[in-house]
Amino acid sequence: MTLVVLVGGFIFWQSDLTSDPPMYYSGLGQSLSTDPAQYVFHARNQALFGQSDPYDYPRWTVYQHSLTSLVGHIWFSVAGVSLKQANMVGVILSLGGLLLLILGLARHHRPWVTTAVALCFVLNVTLLTYGRLSYLENGLIFIAALVFFVYSWWGDRIWGMALAGGLVAVTMLAGKLFGALLLPALVLSALFSGHARRWKLTVTAIGAFLLTSVGTILLLYGRDMKAALGYIGEQSYGLRGFPEGLSSPWGFFEHLISYGFINHLFYIDPDLLLFLFAGVFLLILHLNRGCKISVLSPATVFSMFWLLAAIVGLMPLN
């Protein structure tokens, strides 16, 4: 049944890829129509002109080394360059991430769980809107799902945690910077796993993250380090200033309880709010019965801390 949902979702997602996205997602702006093109700019140039940066414009070097750009280059070389094929890059990465999530869940849960997750994913209006565009976030979804898959299957092994920690660094540098939030989720999952070697697993993950981060930065941006750091600074604190959610304890609390409402996420996707409350309620029942978090499946524990890290890490910016 899960396979049916995946195939049906793919057919649904890739239909009419040249249609305009809903206006209410970008407000009065046109970001949904204009921004995705810059992320496959280098892939398009490589396919059309044989060089990724014919104008020698280093400001977008961060985009050039993203997973979205890499997949775009491969896909354009096969299917050609067009708006439809550019948007297809987002579909490939998003649904590829869903496939990895399902494979990770299947390790510990019954088939109906994977079917339910797949159905919720393909029908989510926000994922449907952004997942059909060539955003960097779709590359992040794919690599983050790969981290989830690796931890779900081999998170109790040293080499598995080393691989997962390294992939978190890749998520941060080839997806989006906030992919680094996967590291605390990975660390907390290991610490609450109840495994006898949990501290060794934790140190291994952190060490692999640090080593891979340094190596990947030198490999990708060794010659364009100044341009890369300048753009990252401009697009983070340079563009929006210091996060209001970190300006004071009250600001932190205000942004925490209003997350999902200020950015209208819970208005557009009320199902996410319902799932959040249901999950918290079930967790409280579980703990009240005297059960420990460690008895939950690795996939469930990682998902729980992944969600926690995402909310706490992103809410100061909203």
C-alpha positions, 0 to 999 in steps of 0.5 A: 500500500505504501508503494501505491501511495508513493507512485500516486504521489509522484504522478500527482506531484509532477503533473503541471509543473509549470503552473504558478504556485499559490499566491498566499505563500509569498504574500505580496512578493514573488519569491516562489516564482523568482527564488528557485531559479537561482539555486539551479543557475549553475546547473543550467549554465553547465548544461547550456554553455559547458561552464557553470559560471560564465560570468565569473560571479562568485557571490552564489558559490554557495548555491553551486555546491548545493545538492539541489545544484548537483541534482539539477546538473545531472537531471538537466543533462538527461532531460534538458533545461526548462522550467518544468525540468527545473521544478522536477529537481524539487520533486526528485529530492522531496520524494527521494527524501520521503522514500528514505524516511519510509525505509527508516521507519520500516525498520521498526514499525508496521506497514500501516505506519509507513503508509500513513506517513507517506500519505500525510507527506504527499498530501501536505499542501506546504510540502506540495507547494515548495517540494515542486520547486528547486529550493535548497530546502528540498536538498536538505530534506533528502540528506536529512532523511538519509541521516534518519535512515542511517540512524534508524538502521545503524545508530547503535554502531560506532561506524553508523553514528560516524556516518550519521554525524558526517551526513549532518555536516553535509546537510548543513553545507550542501543543504541549508545552514539550519541543517546543523539542527540535526546534530543536537537531535542526533546527540540527544537520540544517542544519549536517551537510547539506553545503549551501554556505549551511548557516550562513545556513540555521542562523541563519535557523532560529534567528532565526525560532524566536526571533521566532515565540516572542516573537510567539506568547507575546504573542499567546496570553498577553499578558493572562494572562502571569502565569497562564501562566508560573506554571502552566508553572513549577509543572508543570516544576521546581515539580512534580518539582524540579530534574532528577536527571539534571542534578544531577551528571555521574554522574546524567547518565550514569545517566539516559542509559543507563537511559532507556527502562528506568526508564520501562518504555518499552523493556519495553512497546515492545521494537521501539523498542529493536530499531530504535534498535540497528539504526539505530546499527549501520547508522550506524556501518557507514555512517561506517566506509565513509568516507561522510559524514552529508551523503550521507544524505537530509534526512529521515534526517538530521533523524530521526536528530538528532530522536531524539538530541535527544529522548533527551538532552533528556528523559532527565534528567527520567526 
